[in-house]
Amino acid sequence: MDTDLTTRRQALRKTYRYRRRSQAGSITSGVQMLENTAGPRKNAARRVGGDDPETEYLSATEAARLLKVSVQTLYVYVSRKGIRSKPIPGSRSRRYWKPDLDRVNRGNEATTAKAGSVRQESAITLISASGLFYRGQKVTDLVENASLEATAALLWGVEENDAFRTSPPKVPSNFLSMHRVLAKQSDIDRATAFLPLFEGANPTSYDLSTLGMARTGGDILRTIAALAVGDKKPSVEPIHKYIARSIGANGLQSELIRRQLVLAADHGFQPGAVAVRALASTGITPWRSVIGGLSVTMGCRTRLSGWGRVSRLLAEIESSSNPAQPVVERIRAGESVPGFDAPLYAQGDPRARSLLSFCATVLSRDPGYLRLTQALAAAKEIQGLEPNFALAFLFVDGKTGLAAGRSLFHVGRCAGYVAHAIEQFQWGEPKRVIGEYKGELPP
């Protein structure tokens, strides 16, 4: 009986291919009638991507059975859940696109949001209405005393002394020659060029245990700090003190740098961290995962791309005869004011408050800070705007003695990148991404 049914199906489909233009309606109806009278099939959920495009569609009855709903509910899902279909020629019935049905059956999961094995859960950083937390510790409390090294060890889940060894990372043999060639390039460009060389010069880079990756993380932070100040050799000094000494900063400026680095260490699943996690899931070392995060910071669609606008606003506030005027002019023109949006914090960015509160104590007589307070007061009075982390961080950059146009943000953020690399790698091997097709449907 099964052999006879198969033969009849093949004959009908052969006829359909031969006469599809003149008799498409009757032949399709014949195939459907044959299938409807054949009873349940062994493979009701048809294979997608077969030689026959028709195998990528299901009838209303089959679609409803797959979704475990009634046919009437299926019709509701067509509009509400975006299930695509096509009419059956010569009939009022329709056939339904199986990948859309599979998507609905999975609970409308966003395939692109969970590409590969990159998970959207983490024990690293919590962003909440009550503040920002690194592994349960409130960052605005942590910043009062912690070094970047202690903060990084907390994020990595290891002891500080275990992660930051007493010797610096080995320097690649061609570092000095490349250092001269790339001296005028940006910090990010130099980092992406040098980090693979440091990976090769330090064989322990390939230890992908949690502690091994944390020790590589310590080497990365020391290397990134050296590149940020143009030094030719990483140091084992506390990173904020090393940076301060290298740029000729005083004790107060060193303290400002420490606070900047701790507050910048991580901010959850922002694009750079997502890129790091995707790379780390493949089993590459933290040196190369961090390169991905640093590269994302250069993207024109990231929030970091707006830091240039914030810098220009700060420069205008510094040079204007009326410090509030640059803010007022933008508001009057109906423009957004750069440095005053913090979408994740309804009450304002706690990192910005922390930095600026410290500035209020130690820079209370500083002319630059007093000018900034006038601009902040105008933004608050006119539109209730609160400064974000970019504005506070870049303002402090200008007070640390760092060269114009330079920033230490990426030095701190690399601590978080390494944390995400460690956590993601522990989840296991990456999975094959099954993309959701959104293009033209087969005929």
Residue pairs with C-beta under 8 A, 6 or more apart in sequence:
5 34
5 38
8 34
9 31
9 34
9 35
12 27
12 30
12 31
12 34
13 31
13 52
15 27
16 24
16 27
16 28
16 31
19 27
20 27
24 89
24 90
25 88
25 89
25 90
25 91
26 90
28 88
28 89
28 90
28 91
29 88
29 90
29 91
32 59
32 88
32 91
32 93
35 41
35 59
36 59
36 61
44 62
44 65
44 66
45 66
45 98
46 55
46 56
46 58
46 98
47 55
48 55
48 56
48 98
48 99
48 102
49 56
50 56
53 442
53 443
54 95
56 97
56 98
56 99
56 442
57 85
57 86
57 95
57 96
57 97
57 98
58 66
58 95
58 96
58 98
58 101
59 93
59 95
59 96
60 71
60 74
60 75
60 93
60 94
60 96
61 71
63 74
63 83
63 96
63 98
63 101
64 70
64 71
64 73
64 74
66 98
66 101
66 105
67 73
67 74
67 77
67 101
67 104
67 105
69 77
74 83
74 96
77 83
77 104
78 85
78 96
81 100
81 104
81 108
82 100
83 96
83 97
83 100
83 101
83 104
84 96
84 97
84 100
84 441
85 94
85 95
85 96
85 97
86 94
86 95
86 97
86 441
87 93
87 94
88 94
88 95
97 441
99 436
99 437
103 109
103 111
103 436
111 433
111 434
111 435
111 436
112 435
112 436
113 120
114 120
115 278
115 433
116 278
116 281
116 430
116 431
116 432
116 433
117 281
117 427
117 428
117 429
117 430
117 431
118 274
118 277
118 278
118 281
118 424
119 277
119 424
119 427
120 269
122 268
122 269
122 420
122 423
123 135
123 423
124 134
124 135
124 155
124 266
124 268
124 416
124 419
124 420
124 423
125 132
125 133
125 134
125 135
125 155
125 266
125 267
125 268
125 416
126 132
126 133
126 136
126 268
127 267
127 268
127 344
127 345
129 345
129 346
129 347
131 138
131 139
131 140
131 350
132 138
132 139
132 140
132 267
132 350
132 351
133 139
134 142
134 151
134 154
134 155
134 265
134 266
135 154
135 155
135 157
137 154
139 262
139 263
139 350
139 351
139 354
140 350
140 351
140 353
140 354
142 151
142 154
142 262
143 259
143 262
143 263
143 354
146 154
146 262
147 238
147 239
147 240
147 258
147 262
148 221
148 238
148 239
148 240
148 258
148 261
148 262
148 265
148 411
148 412
148 415
149 160
149 163
149 164
149 218
149 221
149 238
149 239
150 160
151 261
151 262
151 265
151 415
152 160
152 163
152 217
152 218
152 221
152 265
152 415
152 418
152 419
153 159
153 160
153 162
153 163
153 164
153 214
155 265
155 266
155 415
155 416
155 418
155 419
156 163
156 210
156 213
156 214
156 217
156 415
156 418
156 419
156 422
157 210
157 214
157 422
158 210
158 211
158 214
162 211
162 214
162 215
163 211
163 214
163 215
163 217
163 218
164 218
164 222
164 236
165 215
165 218
165 236
166 236
167 236
168 219
168 222
168 233
168 234
168 235
168 236
169 198
169 201
169 202
169 219
169 222
169 223
169 234
170 198
170 201
170 202
171 198
171 201
171 232
171 233
171 234
172 194
172 197
172 198
172 200
172 201
173 201
174 197
175 194
175 197
175 232
176 232
178 193
178 194
178 197
179 232
182 189
182 190
182 193
182 194
183 230
185 193
187 227
187 228
187 406
187 407
187 410
188 294
188 295
188 297
188 298
188 410
190 227
191 224
191 227
191 291
191 294
191 410
192 291
192 294
192 295
194 223
194 227
195 220
195 223
195 287
195 288
195 290
195 291
196 287
196 288
196 291
198 205
198 219
198 220
198 223
198 287
199 205
199 285
199 287
199 288
202 216
202 219
204 212
204 215
204 216
205 216
205 219
205 285
205 286
205 287
206 285
207 213
207 215
207 216
208 283
208 285
208 425
210 422
210 426
213 285
213 286
213 418
213 421
213 422
213 425
214 418
214 422
216 285
216 286
216 287
216 418
217 286
217 414
217 415
217 418
217 419
217 421
217 422
219 234
220 286
220 287
220 290
220 414
220 418
221 239
221 411
221 414
221 415
221 418
222 234
222 235
222 236
222 239
223 234
224 290
224 410
224 411
224 414
225 234
225 235
225 239
225 242
225 243
225 411
226 232
226 233
226 234
226 235
228 243
228 406
228 408
228 410
228 411
229 242
229 243
229 246
229 247
230 246
231 246
235 242
237 245
239 261
239 411
240 254
240 255
240 257
240 258
240 261
241 254
243 249
243 254
243 257
243 408
243 411
244 250
244 253
244 254
244 257
244 400
247 400
247 401
247 402
247 403
248 401
249 257
249 400
249 401
250 401
252 362
253 399
253 400
253 401
255 362
256 358
256 362
256 396
256 399
256 400
257 400
257 408
259 354
259 355
259 358
259 396
260 355
260 393
260 396
260 397
260 400
260 408
260 409
260 412
261 408
261 411
261 412
261 415
262 412
263 351
263 354
263 355
263 389
263 393
263 412
264 351
264 389
264 393
264 408
264 409
264 411
264 412
264 413
265 412
265 413
265 415
265 416
266 273
266 413
266 415
266 416
266 419
266 420
267 273
267 416
270 302
270 303
271 296
271 299
271 302
272 292
272 293
272 294
272 296
272 297
272 302
272 413
272 417
273 293
273 416
273 417
273 420
275 292
275 293
275 295
275 296
276 289
276 290
276 292
276 293
276 417
276 420
276 421
276 424
277 420
277 421
277 423
277 424
278 292
279 288
279 289
279 292
279 421
280 286
280 289
280 420
280 421
280 422
280 424
280 425
281 424
281 425
281 427
281 429
281 430
282 430
283 425
283 429
286 417
286 418
286 421
286 422
289 417
289 418
289 420
289 421
290 414
290 417
290 418
290 421
293 413
293 414
293 417
293 420
294 410
294 414
294 417
296 302
297 304
297 410
297 413
298 305
299 305
303 390
304 390
304 409
306 338
306 390
307 390
307 394
307 407
307 409
309 338
309 339
310 338
310 339
310 390
310 391
310 394
311 394
311 405
312 338
313 326
313 327
313 337
313 338
313 339
313 391
314 339
314 372
314 391
314 394
314 395
314 398
316 326
317 323
317 326
317 327
317 371
317 372
317 375
318 368
318 371
320 326
322 374
323 371
323 372
323 374
323 375
324 374
324 375
324 377
324 378
326 375
327 337
327 375
327 378
327 379
327 382
328 378
328 382
330 336
330 337
331 337
331 379
331 382
331 383
337 379
337 383
337 385
338 390
338 391
339 387
339 388
339 390
339 391
339 394
340 379
340 385
340 386
340 387
340 388
340 391
341 388
342 348
342 349
342 352
342 386
342 388
342 389
347 386
348 386
348 387
348 388
349 386
349 387
349 388
349 389
349 392
351 389
351 392
351 393
352 386
352 387
352 388
352 389
352 391
352 392
352 393
355 389
355 392
355 393
355 395
355 396
356 376
356 387
356 392
356 395
359 366
359 369
359 395
359 396
359 399
360 369
360 373
363 369
363 399
366 399
368 395
368 398
368 399
369 395
369 399
372 395
376 387
379 385
379 387
380 386
393 407
393 409
394 407
397 406
397 407
397 408
400 408
402 408
